[in-house]
Amino acid sequence: MQTFKHIAFGTLAVSLAASTGCTFVGGALVGNGLWGDQHIFEPDPMIAGLGGTSAVCLGADADLEPADAYEIRGRVVENEWSDQVVSGFDNLVPCQNDVQQTLVIEDADGVTWTIGYAWIEGDWDSTPSVWAETGNQIEVLVRNPDQSSAAGLVVYDRDGAVYALESGIGGRALQDGDIDDLQVDDGDVVGTGSGDCGDTESVSTVFESDNDRLVMYPGEDRGMDTEQGYVTVCTIQSIRYVDGDCAEDAGETSWVVFR
């Protein structure tokens, strides 16, 4: 995907991410300390579902047909966090959970796009913001394969991806190659338990670039070396139902990456 203008990504935000990871930037006191090679905790084998849940959603003020992917280029109109739930805009990709973070872009045709995104820890919004200043031109990819519950968001500058959130509710949305050289896969089972409608397994999530490899539990944050430089990686949730009344795709594997 060709890009054309640098997104304002403040040095303060980068230094905070480098020193504290999502535990500070997202506002949540959860997870493993950034850069640590050793896990602070080992998951209880009888407990699954560490972490939270997520959302990526999209609306536009034009009469558009739903699609599997949207490539949006335009100028930032608003980039805000609200202390109230934002609703009523998601006519293309519905919000699977409440969102308080929105990014509004106007494209060259005059269409206004509103992107909502969230990482929810219980009743706490832990979402790291996209650092894009009002007036800047940016490029955004939103995927919603087969108009399912899964949706993903990637924001690009001239050097590649600067922010990505996978809201993998019921499946995977983002594809290998969407985030430069980063590939993401399921790892081993790290915990078992039960959820609202059956037995569950928590699994690790494997992040692999040309330069580095991380194996992470739900609710961790780490630093990772990619060909674009170091990024912060935060796992939101990685749970699947293995027995019970839920459909096979009722689990969630969600994460956020930013630099």
Phi, psi and omega per residue, in radians:
M1 nan 2.156 -3.105
Q2 -1.426 2.405 3.135
T3 -2.175 2.992 -2.912
F4 -2.493 -0.166 3.120
K5 -2.694 2.481 -3.084
H6 -1.249 2.358 3.037
I7 -1.439 2.414 3.128
A8 -1.208 1.909 -3.109
F9 -2.122 1.629 -2.955
G10 -0.993 2.522 3.121
T11 -1.118 -0.516 3.087
L12 -1.107 -0.785 -3.139
A13 -1.100 -0.713 3.139
V14 -1.110 -0.745 -3.126
S15 -1.189 -0.629 3.079
L16 -1.131 -0.737 3.119
A17 -1.087 -0.703 -3.097
A18 -1.178 -0.509 -3.065
S19 -1.680 -0.443 -3.010
T20 -2.303 -0.257 3.123
G21 1.171 -2.750 -3.082
C22 -1.181 -0.352 -3.120
T23 -1.048 -0.505 3.078
F24 -1.745 -0.911 -3.025
V25 -1.066 -0.652 3.124
G26 -1.464 -0.181 3.126
G27 1.439 0.171 -3.085
A28 -2.000 2.349 3.122
L29 -1.597 1.223 -3.090
V30 -2.383 2.871 2.937
G31 1.550 -3.053 -3.103
N32 -1.653 2.561 3.137
G33 -1.098 2.451 -3.120
L34 -1.084 2.517 3.107
W35 1.344 -0.165 -3.107
G36 -1.243 2.348 3.088
D37 -1.471 -0.341 -3.077
Q38 -1.830 2.334 3.074
H39 -1.154 2.355 3.071
I40 -1.243 -0.570 -3.135
F41 -2.275 2.766 2.934
E42 -1.950 2.353 -3.076
P43 -1.197 2.429 3.029
D44 -1.131 2.220 -3.097
P45 -1.113 -0.250 3.122
M46 -1.733 0.062 -3.109
I47 -2.102 2.159 3.030
A48 -2.041 2.870 3.019
G49 1.537 0.438 2.957
L50 -1.025 2.612 3.121
G51 1.726 -2.825 -3.016
G52 -2.266 -2.460 3.096
T53 -2.476 -3.125 -2.898
S54 -2.627 3.044 3.034
A55 -2.780 2.503 2.856
V56 -2.371 2.208 -3.091
C57 -2.528 2.874 -2.951
L58 -2.645 2.436 3.006
G59 -2.428 2.829 3.092
A60 -2.525 2.660 -3.134
D61 -1.606 0.408 3.082
A62 -2.121 2.815 3.137
D63 -1.458 1.607 -3.060
L64 -2.094 2.577 3.069
E65 -1.448 2.470 3.062
P66 -1.012 2.539 -3.107
A67 -2.417 2.939 3.105
D68 -1.338 -0.428 -3.114
A69 -2.656 2.572 3.117
Y70 -2.276 2.169 3.039
E71 -1.877 2.004 -2.984
I72 -2.023 2.179 3.035
R73 -2.139 2.254 3.140
G74 3.119 -2.930 -3.060
R75 -1.811 2.407 -3.137
V76 -1.218 2.143 3.086
V77 -1.666 -0.769 3.094
E78 -2.519 2.605 3.043
N79 -2.575 1.667 -2.882
E80 -2.379 2.640 2.857
W81 -1.896 2.341 -3.140
S82 -1.991 2.570 3.052
D83 -1.416 0.020 3.051
Q84 -2.057 2.662 3.075
V85 -1.140 2.295 3.103
V86 -1.569 2.270 -3.060
S87 -2.497 2.898 3.007
G88 1.505 0.158 -3.088
F89 -1.979 -0.193 -2.864
D90 -1.603 1.038 -3.089
N91 -1.396 -0.232 -3.138
L92 -1.802 -0.836 3.070
V93 -2.213 1.866 -3.087
P94 -1.141 2.577 3.064
C95 -1.316 2.149 3.102
Q96 -1.421 -0.367 3.033
N97 -2.435 2.880 3.135
D98 -1.101 2.500 3.093
V99 -2.162 2.571 3.032
Q100 -2.142 -0.225 3.083
Q101 -1.719 2.252 3.067
T102 -2.380 2.548 3.064
L103 -2.178 2.102 -3.075
V104 -1.955 2.244 -3.071
I105 -2.253 2.393 2.994
E106 -1.883 2.181 -3.091
D107 -1.577 -3.125 -3.054
A108 -1.153 -0.356 3.118
D109 -1.566 0.026 -3.131
G110 1.492 0.113 3.093
V111 -1.385 2.310 3.089
T112 -1.732 2.161 -3.130
W113 -1.918 2.343 3.069
T114 -2.060 2.120 -3.129
I115 -1.917 2.161 3.040
G116 -1.862 2.504 3.138
Y117 -2.645 2.585 -3.032
A118 -2.733 2.577 2.871
W119 -2.201 2.009 -3.037
I120 -1.945 2.155 3.039
E121 -1.915 1.703 -3.046
G122 1.108 -2.060 3.084
D123 -1.762 0.245 -3.016
W124 -1.928 2.241 3.063
D125 -1.437 1.965 -3.077
S126 -1.868 0.349 -2.925
T127 -1.321 2.090 2.948
P128 -1.165 2.400 -3.086
S129 -1.414 2.632 2.892
V130 -1.318 2.196 3.137
W131 -1.569 1.601 3.125
A132 -2.424 2.059 -3.054
E133 -1.378 2.571 3.062
T134 -0.984 2.298 -3.127
G135 1.714 -0.354 3.123
N136 -1.277 2.608 3.006
Q137 -1.595 2.326 -3.132
I138 -2.415 2.997 3.066
E139 -2.237 2.357 -3.063
V140 -2.336 2.417 2.998
L141 -1.979 2.245 2.999
V142 -2.129 2.165 3.091
R143 -1.932 2.440 3.076
N144 -2.558 1.301 -2.995
P145 -1.053 2.267 3.114
D146 1.000 0.432 -3.108
Q147 0.868 0.746 -3.120
S148 -1.545 -2.963 3.096
S149 -1.331 -0.356 -3.121
A150 -1.406 2.395 3.096
A151 -2.620 2.620 -3.116
G152 -2.432 2.666 -3.074
L153 -2.269 2.330 3.003
V154 -2.341 2.327 3.061
V155 -1.992 2.372 -3.036
Y156 -2.095 2.566 2.832
D157 -2.014 -2.932 -3.053
R158 -1.153 -0.337 -3.112
D159 -1.703 -0.093 -3.135
G160 2.303 -2.742 -3.082
A161 -1.269 2.331 3.061
V162 -1.961 -0.252 -3.116
Y163 -2.757 2.373 3.063
A164 -2.559 2.394 3.054
L165 -2.299 2.092 3.059
E166 -1.716 2.016 3.010
S167 -1.791 1.389 -2.994
G168 -1.509 1.071 3.115
I169 -1.478 1.930 3.139
G170 1.399 0.161 3.129
G171 2.750 -3.054 -3.115
R172 -1.788 2.440 3.105
A173 -1.881 -0.969 -3.101
L174 -1.255 2.659 -3.090
Q175 -2.002 2.684 3.001
D176 -0.996 2.334 -3.062
G177 1.777 -0.356 3.079
D178 -1.176 -0.540 -3.078
I179 -2.044 1.135 3.073
D180 0.958 -2.168 -3.063
D181 -1.635 0.195 -3.050
L182 -1.490 2.283 3.033
Q183 -2.079 2.497 -3.072
V184 -2.260 2.293 -3.141
D185 -2.484 2.815 2.989
D186 -1.243 2.547 3.057
G187 -1.899 -2.503 -3.089
D188 -1.483 2.833 3.032
V189 -1.217 2.261 -3.114
V190 -2.084 -0.039 3.106
G191 -3.000 2.706 3.091
T192 -2.282 2.743 3.134
G193 -3.084 -2.677 3.106
S194 -2.461 2.561 -3.130
G195 -2.053 -2.767 -3.060
D196 -1.099 -0.493 -3.053
C197 -2.458 0.511 3.059
G198 2.711 -3.131 3.114
D199 -1.255 2.583 -3.068
T200 -2.271 2.757 2.945
E201 -2.216 2.366 2.909
S202 -1.671 2.420 -3.134
V203 -2.177 2.678 3.032
S204 -1.298 2.820 3.082
T205 -2.086 2.289 -3.067
V206 -1.834 2.134 3.076
F207 -1.937 2.184 -3.063
E208 -2.366 2.237 3.032
S209 -2.053 -3.120 3.090
D210 -1.147 -0.390 -3.036
N211 -1.925 -0.198 -2.934
D212 -2.750 2.914 3.101
R213 -2.644 2.287 3.089
L214 -2.165 2.461 2.965
V215 -2.074 2.032 -2.945
M216 -2.205 2.499 3.032
Y217 -1.471 2.842 3.020
P218 -1.025 2.355 3.068
G219 1.481 0.452 3.099
E220 -1.979 2.801 2.943
D221 -2.389 2.418 -3.091
R222 -2.500 2.883 3.002
G223 -1.745 2.609 -3.062
M224 -2.516 2.491 3.127
D225 -1.645 2.123 3.049
T226 -2.119 3.080 -3.115
E227 -1.212 -0.288 3.048
Q228 -1.615 -0.036 -3.102
G229 2.070 -2.979 -3.125
Y230 -1.339 2.478 3.079
V231 -2.243 2.759 2.999
T232 -1.676 2.274 -3.130
V233 -2.067 2.220 -3.125
C234 -2.257 2.190 3.087
T235 -1.600 2.211 -3.112
I236 -1.583 -0.871 -3.089
Q237 -2.791 2.596 3.007
S238 -2.702 1.574 -3.038
I239 -2.440 2.531 3.066
R240 -2.447 2.577 3.085
Y241 -1.529 2.302 -3.091
V242 -2.020 -0.201 3.129
D243 -2.821 2.431 3.107
G244 2.315 -2.765 -3.017
D245 -1.600 -0.095 -3.113
C246 -1.378 2.691 3.000
A247 -1.160 2.781 -3.090
E248 -1.060 -0.476 -3.087
D249 -1.708 0.423 -3.046
A250 -1.458 -0.045 -3.136
G251 -1.406 -2.960 -3.138
E252 -2.652 2.304 2.959
T253 -2.226 1.822 -3.025
S254 -2.261 2.609 -3.110
W255 -2.825 2.908 3.097
V256 -2.385 2.452 3.133
V257 -2.296 2.344 3.059
F258 -2.666 2.767 3.083
R259 -2.310 nan nan
